[in-house]
Every structure is written in structure tokens, then in C-alpha cells.
Amino acid sequence: MGKKELVKQFLKDAVISFFYWTLALTPYMVFIVKTDASQYIKWVGMQAILVPPLGALFLYLYERFDKKRNLK
């Protein structure tokens, strides 16, 4: 996989991870933590900063090490 394809895949994984974790954790934040509207918006902002790079990075590392494990 070339660098251009790797960057495209990384960005795609980042966007998908942001939407997945935001949708998955929203009920918890609203019903269990009982965040109000301003807290929820700040939480989504924090999600937008942290989740995309971390989600894509962990997926990349998982795929890299999984390929190495399957080669043995």
C-alpha cells in the first residue's frame, strides 16, 4: 500500500471511529452521566480531538501486528 492510500485509509478510519464512538457513547453520556447541552457539546468537541487520531492509530497498529502474527 502506497503512502497516498495509507493516508486515505487513515483519514477514513479516523472519521469512522469518531462517528462510531460518539454514537455508541452518547446514550451513556445523556442518560447515565446526565450531561446538559453545553457539557455534551464540549464532550463532542473533546471526542473530535482525541478519538479520530487514536482510533485510526489503534486500527493501524492492530492490522500491522495481526499480519505479522498470521505470517508465523
Backbone as a chain_set.jsonl record, in Angstrom:
{"seq": "MGKKELVKQFLKDAVISFFYWTLALTPYMVFIVKTDASQYIKWVGMQAILVPPLGALFLYLYERFDKKRNLK", "coords": {"N": [[0.847, -1.172, 0.0], [0.644, 2.141, -0.934], [1.875, 5.413, 0.142], [-0.053, 7.4, -0.27], [-2.473, 5.967, -0.382], [-2.383, 4.888, 2.157], [-2.635, 7.17, 3.775], [-5.186, 8.016, 2.978], [-6.72, 5.833, 3.891], [-6.181, 6.025, 6.632], [-7.392, 8.501, 7.258], [-10.043, 7.898, 6.615], [-10.56, 5.844, 8.477], [-10.281, 7.372, 10.788], [-12.461, 9.158, 10.69], [-14.597, 7.346, 10.703], [-14.179, 6.1, 13.194], [-14.617, 8.264, 14.914], [-17.378, 8.85, 14.501], [-18.488, 6.365, 15.195], [-17.721, 5.955, 17.98], [-18.787, 8.248, 19.129], [-21.536, 7.983, 18.607], [-21.955, 5.536, 19.92], [-21.364, 6.099, 22.604], [-23.014, 8.207, 23.302], [-25.687, 7.663, 24.403], [-24.939, 6.78, 26.974], [-23.633, 9.062, 27.994], [-25.75, 10.88, 28.037], [-27.931, 9.655, 29.443], [-26.881, 8.258, 31.7], [-24.632, 9.689, 32.766], [-25.824, 12.103, 32.674], [-25.466, 14.596, 31.249], [-25.723, 18.079, 30.49], [-26.774, 20.28, 27.794], [-24.627, 22.045, 27.109], [-22.421, 20.764, 28.285], [-22.49, 18.375, 26.851], [-21.913, 19.248, 24.236], [-19.3, 20.178, 24.619], [-18.141, 17.751, 25.293], [-18.451, 16.33, 22.873], [-16.769, 17.906, 21.326], [-14.318, 17.309, 22.576], [-14.226, 14.615, 21.93], [-13.938, 14.887, 19.166], [-11.36, 15.792, 18.974], [-9.697, 13.88, 20.267], [-10.517, 11.172, 19.582], [-10.502, 10.577, 16.664], [-7.649, 10.525, 15.718], [-6.577, 8.627, 17.548], [-8.26, 6.381, 17.29], [-7.859, 5.653, 14.577], [-5.102, 5.185, 14.665], [-4.873, 3.015, 16.49], [-6.285, 1.068, 15.069], [-4.663, 0.838, 12.809], [-2.274, -0.126, 14.012], [-3.232, -2.522, 15.088], [-3.929, -3.947, 12.733], [-1.417, -4.12, 11.564], [0.131, -5.629, 13.418], [-1.436, -7.903, 13.493], [-1.139, -8.95, 10.92], [1.554, -9.642, 11.028], [1.44, -11.612, 12.973], [-0.078, -13.574, 11.721], [1.669, -14.395, 9.774], [3.459, -16.116, 10.917]], "CA": [[0.0, 0.0, 0.0], [1.431, 3.358, -1.031], [1.638, 6.42, 1.183], [-1.308, 8.099, -0.53], [-3.548, 5.081, 0.041], [-2.291, 4.766, 3.611], [-3.2, 8.395, 4.347], [-6.629, 7.964, 2.732], [-7.286, 4.845, 4.805], [-6.065, 6.578, 7.975], [-8.432, 9.519, 7.416], [-11.333, 7.205, 6.616], [-10.673, 5.186, 9.777], [-10.444, 8.418, 11.8], [-13.845, 9.642, 10.632], [-15.474, 6.254, 11.132], [-14.041, 5.894, 14.641], [-15.27, 9.378, 15.601], [-18.824, 8.657, 14.477], [-18.841, 5.16, 15.948], [-17.62, 6.135, 19.425], [-19.719, 9.284, 19.556], [-22.874, 7.385, 18.641], [-22.004, 4.465, 20.915], [-21.286, 6.612, 23.976], [-23.995, 9.266, 23.549], [-26.703, 7.29, 25.406], [-24.309, 6.752, 28.303], [-23.394, 10.439, 28.451], [-27.019, 11.578, 28.249], [-28.818, 9.036, 30.423], [-26.191, 7.835, 32.923], [-23.864, 10.816, 33.296], [-26.79, 13.204, 32.709], [-24.859, 15.843, 30.813], [-26.634, 19.043, 29.877], [-26.434, 20.564, 26.396], [-23.284, 22.634, 26.979], [-21.451, 19.715, 28.596], [-22.488, 17.424, 25.742], [-21.19, 19.866, 23.113], [-17.879, 20.14, 24.985], [-17.718, 16.35, 25.201], [-18.31, 16.011, 21.45], [-15.535, 18.578, 20.905], [-13.204, 16.504, 23.07], [-14.235, 13.424, 21.084], [-13.434, 15.257, 17.839], [-9.913, 15.992, 19.065], [-8.983, 12.685, 20.706], [-10.905, 9.881, 19.018], [-10.068, 10.249, 15.297], [-6.285, 10.016, 15.56], [-6.34, 7.427, 18.349], [-8.977, 5.267, 16.686], [-7.165, 5.242, 13.359], [-3.792, 4.654, 15.042], [-5.039, 1.682, 17.058], [-6.666, 0.157, 13.997], [-3.455, 0.61, 12.006], [-1.378, -0.999, 14.772], [-3.858, -3.839, 15.162], [-3.778, -4.617, 11.447], [0.012, -4.379, 11.335], [0.571, -6.746, 14.246], [-2.207, -9.08, 13.115], [-0.494, -9.503, 9.735], [2.788, -10.281, 11.472], [1.082, -12.813, 13.72], [-0.549, -14.572, 10.777], [2.789, -14.867, 8.94], [4.225, -17.144, 11.641]], "C": [[0.889, 1.231, 0.0], [1.071, 4.354, 0.049], [0.302, 7.13, 0.995], [-2.499, 7.253, -0.075], [-3.571, 4.917, 1.557], [-2.903, 5.986, 4.298], [-4.716, 8.41, 4.16], [-7.307, 7.002, 3.707], [-7.266, 5.356, 6.242], [-7.159, 7.612, 8.226], [-9.822, 8.894, 7.455], [-11.567, 6.515, 7.958], [-10.905, 6.205, 10.894], [-11.885, 8.906, 11.848], [-14.811, 8.568, 11.131], [-15.389, 6.051, 12.638], [-14.702, 7.025, 15.425], [-16.783, 9.155, 15.651], [-19.243, 7.439, 15.295], [-18.834, 5.421, 17.448], [-18.546, 7.223, 19.934], [-21.135, 8.725, 19.634], [-22.991, 6.319, 19.728], [-22.054, 5.005, 22.341], [-22.307, 7.704, 24.296], [-25.083, 8.843, 24.54], [-26.149, 7.251, 26.829], [-24.141, 8.166, 28.85], [-24.703, 11.158, 28.783], [-27.813, 10.98, 29.401], [-28.138, 8.638, 31.731], [-25.443, 8.997, 33.564], [-24.747, 12.047, 33.457], [-26.152, 14.552, 32.384], [-25.93, 16.784, 30.287], [-26.097, 19.388, 28.483], [-25.021, 21.132, 26.243], [-22.195, 21.611, 27.291], [-21.351, 18.714, 27.456], [-21.719, 17.985, 24.544], [-19.688, 19.874, 23.393], [-17.333, 18.716, 24.894], [-17.531, 15.93, 23.75], [-17.061, 16.694, 20.884], [-14.301, 17.811, 21.352], [-13.083, 15.22, 22.252], [-13.61, 13.728, 19.725], [-11.919, 15.436, 17.842], [-9.188, 14.68, 19.339], [-9.267, 11.423, 19.894], [-10.389, 9.637, 17.6], [-8.616, 9.786, 15.178], [-6.025, 8.734, 16.348], [-7.035, 6.21, 17.756], [-8.281, 4.747, 15.444], [-5.806, 4.622, 13.686], [-3.914, 3.237, 15.604], [-5.448, 0.662, 16.007], [-5.466, -0.174, 13.119], [-2.503, -0.354, 12.72], [-1.938, -2.411, 14.879], [-3.663, -4.606, 13.858], [-2.323, -4.986, 11.175], [0.479, -5.587, 12.136], [-0.196, -8.022, 13.928], [-1.604, -9.738, 11.878], [0.795, -10.225, 10.119], [2.491, -11.588, 12.196], [0.64, -13.92, 12.78], [0.554, -15.11, 9.878], [3.547, -15.987, 9.609], [3.611, -18.495, 11.489]], "O": [[1.786, 1.354, 0.834], [0.096, 4.176, 0.78], [-0.393, 7.428, 1.966], [-3.427, 7.769, 0.548], [-4.637, 4.819, 2.165], [-3.611, 5.846, 5.295], [-5.45, 8.774, 5.078], [-8.349, 7.324, 4.279], [-8.221, 5.146, 6.989], [-7.787, 7.605, 9.285], [-10.676, 9.312, 8.238], [-12.663, 6.598, 8.513], [-11.643, 5.93, 11.84], [-12.461, 9.05, 12.926], [-15.733, 8.859, 11.893], [-16.412, 5.853, 13.294], [-15.285, 6.784, 16.483], [-17.396, 9.258, 16.714], [-20.245, 7.484, 16.008], [-19.822, 5.144, 18.127], [-19.042, 7.135, 21.057], [-21.85, 8.963, 20.607], [-24.027, 6.219, 20.385], [-22.72, 4.423, 23.197], [-22.446, 8.088, 25.457], [-25.381, 9.611, 25.454], [-26.829, 7.649, 27.775], [-24.459, 8.441, 30.007], [-24.748, 11.961, 29.715], [-28.317, 11.715, 30.25], [-28.777, 8.683, 32.782], [-25.597, 9.262, 34.757], [-24.46, 12.926, 34.27], [-26.279, 15.517, 33.138], [-26.924, 16.346, 29.707], [-25.08, 18.843, 28.053], [-24.295, 20.734, 25.332], [-21.156, 21.593, 26.631], [-20.258, 18.252, 27.127], [-20.953, 17.261, 23.908], [-18.891, 19.605, 22.495], [-16.197, 18.506, 24.47], [-16.56, 15.247, 23.425], [-16.369, 16.114, 20.047], [-13.344, 17.675, 20.59], [-11.98, 14.787, 21.92], [-12.844, 12.924, 19.196], [-11.27, 15.248, 16.813], [-8.17, 14.396, 18.709], [-8.341, 10.685, 19.558], [-9.868, 8.551, 17.346], [-8.37, 8.736, 14.585], [-5.323, 7.845, 15.864], [-6.46, 5.123, 17.724], [-8.128, 3.537, 15.274], [-5.402, 3.645, 13.055], [-3.14, 2.356, 15.231], [-5.006, -0.485, 16.05], [-5.272, -1.326, 12.731], [-1.986, -1.289, 12.107], [-1.195, -3.386, 14.771], [-3.279, -5.776, 13.872], [-2.039, -6.046, 10.618], [1.147, -6.47, 11.598], [0.346, -9.117, 14.08], [-1.562, -10.966, 11.796], [1.09, -11.298, 9.592], [3.224, -12.565, 12.039], [0.95, -15.088, 13.014], [0.395, -16.174, 9.279], [4.228, -16.751, 8.924], [4.125, -19.472, 12.032]]}, "num_chains": 1, "name": "protein.A"}
